[in-house]
Amino acid sequence: MSMFNRNDKETDVSAPDKPRDVTSASVAAMPKPVQPVAASAPAPDLSSAKSAGPSVISKALKITGQLESTEDIRIDGEVEGDIHGVSVTVGHGAKVKGSVYGQTVELAGTIEGKIEAKKVILTSTAHMSGDVIHQDIRIESGAYIDGHCRPGTNKTDYKPAVKPN
Amino acid sequence: MGTVMPIAPSRRLLRPPRTEGSPGALSSHLSKAITIKGDLESDGELHINGIVHGQICADRLVIGPGGYLEGDVIARDVHIEGRMEGRIFALNVTLDSSAEVNGRIFHNTITVAKGARIDARMPWRPPSYFETLETLPEARQ
């Protein structure tokens, strides 16, 4: 990245040597002190820092299609389609239309579809329309659920998404 | 009376510029473990380190090293450090030295770092072209 950054450090080097007239106009015209240029400092590289962490679908993002991950997913936005993950968290205000598969599914938002997971947590703000297939479930007071809650057999065992390449 | 055809509400592909809110709250990260088949629409920033097949509309798109996109992008800013196959429609495009791009790059300003692998036409367009884009032109072979 450093190649894109112009070296602005040299621009105002001569400024302090100028004779100083004590008129207010010249004071106003004085060049501002050179700040440590943001461009010269390496920008925090969020992309590589986050590349290994969980995937975050922010509230500004809407996805129409299928998501598959071999790691954790956090959804605060909107997804229309199926989600396969290890630990899937659907945050408060998030909306999912489709099936959610995972080892652990925690719901604080809305799902219209199905949950199939070993461990399911429906928090107090959860809104679940559809079936929940689970081995271990926790439903907090206040959660809305419209659908069957049934314990899954071994066949509901989490199938990890095949990682391409 | 009945002769007037209802005009379909025009829907611009380029997301309106972000006005308020902390950028962090609107930023989405797709880790390298994720694969998405489908379309993504975001009013904020989108970082891709995984694999996406589909169309993306975003305010700012970053394809990180290791990220791969197959499909078209419409965004204000596009920064590519990974691989991409498809078309870019963006006001500002930055291709890092590790970028690998195949397709077309419709841009207003573009920066290409030394070392980037590009097999693409790069047509220049005025900003109004991107602001008023409603449907993508047909892909030509």
Interface residues (C-beta under 8 A of the other chain):
Chain A: M1 M3 F4 L46 S47 S48 K50 S51 A52 G53 P54 S55 V56 I57 S58 K59 A60 L61 K62 I63 T64 G65 Q66 L67 E68 S69 T70 E71 I73 G77 G81 A161 K163 P164
Chain B: A25 L26 S27 S28 H29 L30 S31 K32 A33 I34 T35 I36 K37 G38 D39 L40 E41 S42 D43 G44 L46 H47 N49 G50 I51 G54 V62 G64 P65 G66 E81 T94 D96 S97 T111 A113 K114
